[in-house]
Amino acid sequence: QVQLVESGGGLVQTGGSLRLSCAASGLSFSSYVVGWFRQAPGKEREFVAAINYSGGRTDYTGSVKGRFAISRDSAKNTVYLQMNSLKSEDTAVYYCAAATDWGHTLAVAATTYTYWGQGTQVTVSS
């Protein structure tokens, strides 16, 4: 049974940092593209970042470029999202997801992803 578990969310002040983790069981992340999405109250789920199988290629939505960094640790079967210079508009539930296909058009689409975690809340207060 495949399971993705996010952790690391919480309450942080504007300008602060958090590191989210996504740990997988039942699959090897090295064979999957892993993406992070977020959903704020009253808004649709949106793409945040993705990393390809080897970790050599990454993709980000424009609003987080230069502030967020996605990485993977194959030995731990875990993907991270380092979030710096957080803003109030980053407040959302963050989800990790796994897919088998890579490419910009594919990576940004939630429908590309087969497996999803339950989400972790990130709240940025001013």
C-alpha positions as CSV (number, residue, x, y, z in Angstrom):
1,Q,0.0,0.0,0.0
2,V,1.4,3.4,-1.1
3,Q,1.4,6.1,1.5
4,L,2.8,9.6,1.4
5,V,3.1,11.5,4.7
6,E,3.8,15.2,4.9
7,S,5.2,16.9,8.0
8,G,6.9,20.1,9.0
9,G,4.0,22.5,8.7
10,G,3.1,25.0,11.4
11,L,2.7,28.6,12.3
12,V,5.5,31.0,11.3
13,Q,5.8,34.8,11.1
14,T,6.2,36.7,7.8
15,G,9.8,36.3,6.6
16,G,10.3,33.1,8.5
17,S,11.2,29.6,7.2
18,L,9.8,26.1,7.3
19,R,10.9,22.8,5.8
20,L,8.3,20.4,4.7
21,S,9.0,16.7,4.4
22,C,7.2,14.1,2.3
23,A,8.0,10.5,3.3
24,A,6.9,7.6,1.1
25,S,6.2,4.0,1.9
26,G,5.1,1.4,-0.6
27,L,7.0,3.0,-3.5
28,S,10.5,4.2,-4.3
29,F,10.6,7.9,-4.8
30,S,13.6,7.5,-7.1
31,S,11.2,6.1,-9.8
32,Y,8.7,9.0,-9.4
33,V,8.3,12.6,-10.1
34,V,7.3,14.3,-6.8
35,G,5.4,17.5,-6.7
36,W,4.2,19.9,-4.0
37,F,0.8,21.6,-4.3
38,R,-1.1,23.9,-2.0
39,Q,-4.7,24.9,-1.4
40,A,-5.7,28.0,0.5
41,P,-9.3,28.4,1.9
42,G,-11.7,29.1,-0.9
43,K,-9.2,28.6,-3.6
44,E,-8.3,25.8,-6.0
45,R,-5.3,23.6,-5.5
46,E,-2.2,25.1,-7.2
47,F,1.1,23.8,-8.2
48,V,4.1,24.9,-6.1
49,A,7.2,22.8,-7.1
50,A,8.2,19.5,-8.6
51,I,11.4,17.4,-8.9
52,N,12.2,14.7,-11.4
53,Y,13.4,11.2,-10.8
54,S,17.1,11.9,-10.3
55,G,16.6,15.3,-8.6
56,G,18.5,16.9,-11.5
57,R,15.5,18.9,-12.8
58,T,13.1,21.0,-10.8
59,D,10.2,23.3,-11.6
60,Y,8.6,26.0,-9.6
61,T,5.6,28.3,-9.9
62,G,6.6,31.9,-10.3
63,S,5.5,33.2,-7.0
64,V,7.9,30.9,-5.1
65,K,11.0,31.0,-7.3
66,G,14.0,32.2,-5.3
67,R,12.2,31.5,-2.0
68,F,11.4,27.8,-2.1
69,A,13.6,24.9,-2.9
70,I,12.6,21.3,-3.6
71,S,15.1,18.5,-3.0
72,R,15.1,14.7,-2.5
73,D,17.0,12.2,-0.4
74,S,16.8,8.9,-2.0
75,A,18.3,7.1,0.9
76,K,15.5,8.3,3.1
77,N,12.9,8.0,0.4
78,T,11.9,11.6,1.3
79,V,11.3,14.8,-0.6
80,Y,11.7,18.2,1.0
81,L,10.3,21.7,0.4
82,Q,12.4,24.4,2.0
83,M,10.4,27.5,2.2
84,N,12.1,30.8,3.0
85,S,11.0,34.4,3.2
86,L,7.4,33.3,3.8
87,K,4.6,35.6,3.0
88,S,1.0,35.6,4.2
89,E,-0.1,34.5,0.8
90,D,1.8,31.3,1.3
91,T,-0.7,30.2,3.9
92,A,-2.4,27.0,2.7
93,V,-2.5,23.3,3.2
94,Y,0.5,21.8,1.4
95,Y,0.3,18.4,-0.3
96,C,2.9,16.2,-1.8
97,A,2.2,13.9,-4.7
98,A,3.9,11.3,-6.9
99,A,3.7,10.8,-10.6
100,T,5.4,8.7,-13.2
101,D,5.7,11.3,-16.0
102,W,8.0,14.4,-16.2
103,G,7.7,17.5,-18.2
104,H,6.7,21.1,-17.3
105,T,3.1,20.7,-18.6
106,L,2.7,17.5,-16.8
107,A,4.4,18.5,-13.6
108,V,2.1,21.5,-13.0
109,A,-1.1,19.6,-13.5
110,A,-2.6,17.9,-10.4
111,T,-4.2,15.3,-12.7
112,T,-0.7,14.0,-13.6
113,Y,-0.2,12.7,-10.1
114,T,-1.3,9.3,-8.9
115,Y,-0.5,9.3,-5.2
116,W,-1.2,12.1,-2.7
117,G,-0.5,12.8,0.9
118,Q,-3.0,14.0,3.4
119,G,-1.6,17.5,3.6
120,T,0.1,19.7,6.2
121,Q,-1.1,23.2,7.3
122,V,1.2,26.1,6.8
123,T,0.1,29.4,8.4
124,V,2.1,32.6,7.9
125,S,1.2,35.4,10.2
126,S,2.0,39.0,9.8
